[in-house]
Amino acid sequence: MLEWGVILAFAGAYIAVFKLGGCTMGRLPSGSEWHYIVLTTMLAVIVWAWQKKNLKGNFLWYASIGFLSGLMMYLLVMALFLGLNYLFPRSDPYRRIAVVYGKKTERHFRGPTSYAIGLRFDDGRCFLWDGGYKEYECFQKGDVCAVTLYKGLWGFDVVRDVEVISRRKQLDWHILRALFRDEHVSHSGLPMSVRRVTGRDMSGEFRVGLLNLATLEEIDDGKRVFVECTWKRGYGGEHEGQRLTYWYEWRENQLYAVDSTLWSTDEEF
């Protein structure tokens, strides 16, 4: 019974470290740092056996017990460390913009498979977020995401949610960084959608105002670059179903607001 308890505790700690580590940003103990815990525990077991005069002829047995005990100790310490950071936030949730720069899967010691999604944040940080199989299949390289985070008990950021707000791959990273420093974006929060306008988008009347600024050929060829952002104006009441769209032009490495419109979801364009 005791053996099964140890096995279950080991498996639980391993899964907890695996899952919590996949959503916790920051430099966590790894590599040689966890080796110290394992080696120290193994040495302590060997010294204990030597003091008890049980070491002779049983060195490998006690060394193996020490190694497994050290590995268990490391997993329990890491599970406790990550769990406290995850369960006890020290800040309110906040959102940052990130772009998916890649994906990879990895099998860990015949255990769970990680489905890592590489996120590059607007402040330059990169993080491999383990979002699980379902999210791994949905996210694609170049997707623009709104990431909800909070600072945990020890100050490490925890990724709580990742939402794709644009699946356009044509939006340059420099444009994104400039966009989310814009005064309107800072005041109104993250838009529900972000896209670069192309010639295919100009068939209706919704973006006709842009043709007062550039020709269809200039937009389609990329000689004039326009970025479109749309916000929900409100939830419920008189603003239910209202949307606010801003258009920006990218020129001279800066974004300039050039047009906007307030519209309702029941309008036809």
MINU-994748 format. One record per atom (N, C-alpha, C, O): x, y, z. Coordinates in pm, whole numbers, plus 50000, padded with zeros to 5 digits. Layout:
N
XYZ;...
END
This chain:
269
500834987950000;500005000050000;500875012650000;500595022449930;501955012050083;502865023350090;503535025849956;503725037349915;503905014849888;504565016249758;503655023249657;504115031749581;502375019649658;501435026149565;501255040849600;501105049249511;501275044049729;501175058049771;502355066249720;502185077549675;503555060349727;504755067149679;504685069149527;505025079849476;504235058849456;504125059649310;503125070449269;503395078249178;501975070749337;500955080749305;501425094949337;501155104349262;502135096349449;502675109449485;503695114149382;503715125849345;504545104949338;505545108149237;504885112449106;505255122449046;503865104449063;503175107648938;502435120948948;502455128948855;501775123349063;501055135949081;501975147949079;501665158049017;503125146849147;504075157949149;504655160449010;504845171948970;504925149648935;505475150948801;504495158148708;504875167248635;503225154048712;502205160348626;501985174848666;501815183448579;501995177748798;501805191548844;502935200548795;502675211648747;504165195848806;505315203848759;505235205748608;505525216648558;504855195348537;504755196048391;503715206148347;503975214448261;502515205548408;501425214448369;501665228848414;501485238148336;502065230648539;502265244148591;503475250848526;503465262948503;504505243048495;505675248648428;505355253548289;506005262648238;504355247448225;503985251248089;503235264248079;503015269347968;502805269948193;502105282748189;502745293248279;502185304048297;503925290248335;504605299448425;505825305348356;506715298048313;505865318548344;506965325348277;508025329448379;507715333948489;509275327848339;510375331948426;511435321148428;511245310248375;512545324248488;513655314748496;513425305648616;513655309548731;512985293548588;512725283748693;513945274748712;514715272848619;514115269148834;515265260248857;515265248648759;514245242048739;516405246048698;516505235148601;517965231248587;518855237348647;518205220948507;519575216948476;520355213148600;519925204748680;521545219448616;522435216048728;521825219348862;522205213548963;520865228848866;520275232748993;519495221349057;519585219149178;518715213948976;517995202749035;518925190849058;518625182349142;520025190248987;520995179649012;521535180649154;521785170349218;521725192849204;522235194749340;521295188449443;521745182049538;519985190249423;519015184449516;519115169249514;519135162849619;519165163549394;519235148949381;520525143549440;520505133849516;521655149749407;522945144849455;523075146449606;523635137849673;522555157749660;522615159849804;521795149349879;522235144049980;520605146449828;519765136349892;520415122549882;520395114949979;520975119349766;521625106349748;522815104949844;523025094349904;523575115749858;524715115349951;524255113750095;524875106450173;523155120450130;522635119450266;522205105150297;522445100350408;521585098450202;521165084450223;522375075450239;522375066550324;523405077650157;524615069450165;525305071450300;525745061750362;525405084050346;526025086750476;525225080450588;525795074950682;523885081150579;523025074950681;523265059850686;523375054050795;523335053450570;523575038950565;524945035550621;525105025250687;525945044050593;527305041650645;527335042450797;527995034550864;526595052350852;526535053650998;525835041851063;526165037851175;524865036250991;524135024651042;524865011551014;524385000751046;526055012850951;526885001150916;526164991350823;526364979250829;525314997150736;524584988850639;525084990950496;524514985350402;526144998850480;526555002650345;527344991750274;527254990350152;528114983850348;528974973950287;528164963750207;527294956850261;528484962950078;527814953549990;526474958449938;525864952149853;526034969749991;524724975049949;524834989349895;523844996649894;525994993149851;526215007249809;525285011149694;524645021649700;525205002749591;524375006149476;522885006749515;522135014949462;522484998149607;521094998249652;520735011449719;519715017549688;521605015849811;521325028449882;521515040549791;520845050749807;522455039449697;522635050449601;521395051949513;520975063049482;520805040649475;519575041249394;518415047049474;517645055249423;518295042849600;517245048249686;517435063249703;516475070849700;518685067649721;518985081849738;518655089849613;518135100949620;518975083949497;518685090849371;517185092649353;516725103649321;516415082049372;514965082849357;514345092249460;513395099549430;514875091849582;514365100849687;514665115449653;513835124249676;515855117749597;516215131349558;515345136549445;514935148149444;515075127649348;514205131549237;512795134649287;512165144249243;512315126349380;511005128749440;510995141849517;510035149449509;512055144449591;512155156949667;512125169049574;511445178849602;512865168249463;512875179249367;511475181749311;511035193249304;510775171049271;509445172649214;508475178549315;507655187049279;508545174249441;507655179549544;507925194249571;506995202249585;509205197949577;509555211949600;509095220649484;508535231449506;509315216049360;508895223749244;507385224649233;506845235049196;506685213649265;505225213849261;504675223849363;503735231149334;505265224049482;504835233449585;505145247849543;504315256749559;506335249949489;506755263349445;505825268649335;505305279749345;505635260649232;504785264949120;503325265949160;502605274949116;502875256549245;501485256649287;501125269149367;500075275049345;501995273249460;501735285349538;501755297749449;500945306849466;502695297949354;502745309349263;501485310249179;501005321249149;500945298549140;499755297949055;498475301249133;497595308149082;498365296349255;497125297449331;496935310749402;495815314449437;498025318049425;497935330349504;498495342249424;499665345749439;497665348249338;498115359749258;498465371649347;497855373849451;499455379249303;499795391649372;499485403849286;499895415049320;498765401749174;498365412949089;497045409349021;496685397649013;496345419548973;495155417248893;495565412248754;496685414848710;494685405048686;495005400748549;495255412748457;494595423048470;496195411148367;496465421348266;496715414548132;496965402448127;496655422248025;496755416347892;497935422247816;498245434047827;498585413547739;499675417647651;499435411547513;498735401547499;500035417847413;499945412847275;501155403847247;502275406847286;500885392847179;501965383747139;501665378147002;500515377346960;502725374246932;502615367946801;503155353746811;504205351446871;502455344146752;502915330246749;504085329246651;503925331646531;505275325546703;506445324546615;506805310146579;507695307846497;506105300646639;506395286646604;505675277246699;505085281446798;505735264246667;505125253846750;506025241446749;506755238946653;505955233746859;506675221046860;506055211746965;505535216247067;506135198846939;505685188747034;506905181347088;507915179947020;506775176547212;507895169347274;507345159547376;506495163047457;507845147247371;507465136947467;508505136447577;509695135647548;508095136847703;509015137647815;509055124447891;508115121047963;510135117147875;510395105047953;509175095747960;508805091048067;508575093247845;507405084547835;506215089847915;505265082547941;506275102447952;505185108748025;504305116847932;504175113647814;503685127647985;502805135947902;503565142347787;504765144847795;502845145047681;503405152047565;503115166947577;501975170847603;504135175247558;503925189747561;503605194547420;504235190547323;502625203447413;502245209647287;502565224447299;501705232647331;503815227747273;504335241147300;504025250647185;504255247547068;503505262347220;503215273047125;504105284747159;503995290447268;504985288547067;505925299447093;505255312947080;504715316346975;505305320747188;504705334147191;505805344647204;506625343947295;505795354347112;506725365647121;505925378047159;505085382647082;506175383347278;505385394347332;505845407747277;506945409047223;504965417847292;505285431047239;506395437947317;506915448147271;506785432647434;507915438247507;509215430647480;510225433047546;509175421447383;510385414347341;510565400647405;511425393047361;509795397347508;509945384347574;509385373147486;508445375147411;509985361347498;509505349447428;509195338647531;509875337447633;508155330747503;507755320447597;507115308947522;506305311047431;507485296747560;506865284747504;505715280747596;505915275147703;504505283847552;503295281247632;502725267647594;502495264947476;502505259147694;501915246047670;500415247447680;499845246447789;499765249747566;498325252047564;497505239447550;496275240147557;498145227947529;497395215647510;497145212747362;497375221147276;496675200547336;496535195947198;495535204247119;495795207747004;494395207447179;493335214647108;493835228347062;493645232046946;494465235747153;494985248947116;496135247647016;496285255946927;496935237247032;498075235146941;497595233746797;498235238846705;496475227046778;495935225246644;495325238146591;495315240446469;494805246746679;494115258846635;495075270246603;494845277846508;496155271446681;497065282646662;498015279946545;498465268646524;498295290546470;499205289546356;500275300346366;500065310846427;501415297646305;502505307246304;502045320246239;501465320146131;502305331446308;501885344446258;500605349646319;500275361346299;499855341246394;498645345946460;498985356746563;499995355746634;498145366946570;498275377446672;497335374146786;496155371646764;497855374046908;497075369447023;497035380047133;497975387747151;495925380047207;495815387547331;496015377647445;495235368247460;497045379647525;497415370247632;497045376347766;497475387447799;496255369247844;495895373547979;496855367148078;497005354948081;497515375448161;498495370748257;498205376748395;497425386248407;498835371248497;498875377448629;500195373548696;500785363248662;500625381648790;501835378548865;501475369848983;500595373249063;502165358448993;501905349149102;502565353249231;503185363949239;502445344949332;502945347849466;504425351349467;504845360349541;505235344349387;506685346649387;507115356649280;508315358749260;506155362849212;506495372849112;506625367548971;506915375248879;506425354448951;506495348748817;505155350748746;504095348348805;505195354948620;503975356748543;503365343248508;504075333848473;502035342448518;501295330448483;500375333648366;499615343348371;500445325448262;499555327148146;498225320648180;498145308548200;497165328848186;495835323648220;495005320448096;494225310948096;495175328447991;494355326347872;495055332547752;495725342847765;494915326347637;495465331547512;494345331247408;493745320847382;494085342947348;492995344247252;493525350147121;494175360547122;493255343547011;493655348646881;492755360346843;491525359046841;493365371846811;492585383446768;492805386646621;492075394646562;493795380346561;494015382146418;494785370346363;495815366546418;494275364546255;494975353646190;495685358146064;496105349945983;495825371246048;496545376545932;498045375345955;498565379846058;498725369445860;500165367945871;500925379645809;502145380545822;500185388645740;500865399345669;501235411145760;501965420145717;500755411145884;500975422545973;502385421946029;502725412646103;503205431745994;504595432046036;504695434246187;503885441346246;505725427946248;505915429146392;506155443646435;505675447646541;506865451346357;507115465446391;505805473446390;505625482546470;504915469946298;503615476646294;502815473346420;502175482046478;502865460746462;502135456746582;502615464246705;501815468946785;503915465346720;504445472246837;504035486846837;503705492346942;504045493046720;503615507046712;502125508346739;501685517846804;501345498746689;499895499346705;499485498946851;498645506746895;500085489946926;499645488347064;500315498147160;500175497047281;501045507747104;501455519547181;500585531647146;500765542447201;499645529747053;498785540647010;497895545347126;497475537247209;497615558447129;496845564347239;495445558347249;494975555547360;494785556247135;493435550847139;493425536547190;492535532747266;494395528547149;494485514847196;494765514547345;494195506347418;495645523347392;495965523947534;494735527647617;494555522847728;493885536347561;492695541047634;491555531047629;490875528847729;491335524847513;490175516247493;490455501447518;489525493347519;491705497747538;492035483747556;492275476847424;492285483147318;492475463847430;492805456247310;491595454947219;490485452447268;491775456447089;490665454646996;490265440046985;491045431147018;489035437746940;488565424146920;489135417946793;489155405746778;489595426546700;490215421346578;491205431546525;491025443646539;492255426446463;493295434746400;493605428446266;493765416246256;493685436546162;493995430946030;494655441545944;494435453545960;495475436845851;495995445645748;495045445145629;494655434445584;494685456745579;493735457745468;494455454345337;495525459745309;493845445545258;494395441945127;493375445545020;492255449845050;493755443744896;492865446744785;491595438544788;490535443244746;491685426044838;490515417444845;489465422644943;488295419144934;489905431145038;488975436445138;488215448745089;487345453745161;488505453544970;487965466344924;486755464744834;486345474244767;486155452844832;485045450544739;483745457044786;482915460644702;483545458844917;482315464844968;482465479644996;483455485944957;481455485145066;481455499545096;482085502745231;482335514445262;482345492545311;482785494945448;484095502745454;484255511445539;485035499745365;486355506145367;486535516045253;487665519545216;485425520545198;485505529245080;486235542245109;486815548245019;486225546645237;486925558945272;488415558345247;489055568645227;488975546345248;490415544945223;490765548245078;491905551845048;489785546844989;490055549844848;490165564944824;490585569044716;489805573144922;490065587544913;491525590744945;491995601844921;492225580745001;493615582745042;494605575444951;495745579744935;494155564344893;495065556444809;494245549044705;493035547044722;494885545044598;494205537344494;494155522644533;494905518144620;493255515344469;493135501044496;494435493944464;494835484744535;495105498144358;496365491744318;497455494044424;498225485044453;497505506144481;498505508944584;498265500444709;499215495844772;497005498544744;496675490244860;497005475644832;497585468744916;496645470944714;496845456844679;498315453544664;498745442444698;499105462944613;500545460644593;501365462744720;502555459544723;500735468144824;501465470644947;502245483644947;503045486045038;502025492144847;502705505144847;502135514344954;502845522945008;500865512444984;500225519645095;499675509145190;498895500545150;500085509745314;499725499445413;498735505345513;499015515345579;497555498945523;496525503145617;496225491645713;496155479945674;496045495345839;495745485645945;494385489046003;494085500546032;493555478746018;492175480546066;492015474146203;492355462446222;491485481846300;491215476946435;489745479146468;489205489846441;489115469146528;487695470146564;487515466646711;488045456646759;486745474946781;486425473046922;484925471046940;484125476246863;484545463447042;483165463647089;482975476447170;483755479447259;481905484047137;481695496747205;481175494647347;481465502747436;480425484247369;479895481647502;479155468647507;478935462147404;478765464747626;478035452147646;476675455247708;476595460647818;475615451947637;474275454247688;473845468647671;474645477247634;472565471247699;472045484847694;472025490447554;471915482947456;472135503647544;472025510347415;473225507547324;473135509647203;474325503047379;475525500547298;475635486047253;476605482447185;474685477747288;474745463647247;474805462547095;473985468447024;475785454947045;475915452946901;476655463946829;476795463246707;477115474246900;477845485146834;479335481946827;479905476046918;479945486146717;481365484046695;482005497346653;481385505646586;483255499146694;484025510846654;485255506246580;486065498646634;485415510846456;486555506746373;487425518846343;486945529446303;488725517146364;489725527246329;490615521646220;490945509846219;491005530446127;491995526846026;493245535346046;493175547446067;494395528846038;495695535346051;496495533145924;496355522845858;497335542945889;498275541045779;499685540245836;500065547945924;500445530645783;501835528845824;502735535845723;502815531645607;503405546245767;504355553245680;505445559445767;505215563645880;506625559845711;507795565245779;507985558845917;508345565446014;507715545645922;507895537746044;507025542546159;507385540946276;505865548446126;504915552646228;503495549746180;503245548246060;502575549046275;501165547046245;500415560046264;500615567246362;499525563046167;498715575046172;497255571246155;496895564446059;496405575546250;494965573046237;494425581546122;494615593746120;493755575046026;493305582245906;491785582245890;491245590645818;491075572945957;489625572545940;489045563846052;489765555846113;487755565546079;487075557346178;485585557346148;485085566046078;484895547446202;483445546746185;482835538946300;483425529446351;481645543146341;480855536246442;479705529246371;478955535646297;479565516346392;478565508746318;477935498046406;478405495446517;476875492146356;476155481746427;476255468546353;476385468346231;476185457746426;476345444546365;475165440946274;475285431746192;474045447946286;472915444946199;472915453146070;471995452045988;473975461446052;474085469045928;474655460345817;475405450945844;474295463545694;474825456445579;475695466045498;475325477545474;476865460945456;477785469245377;477985463145240;478725468445158;
END
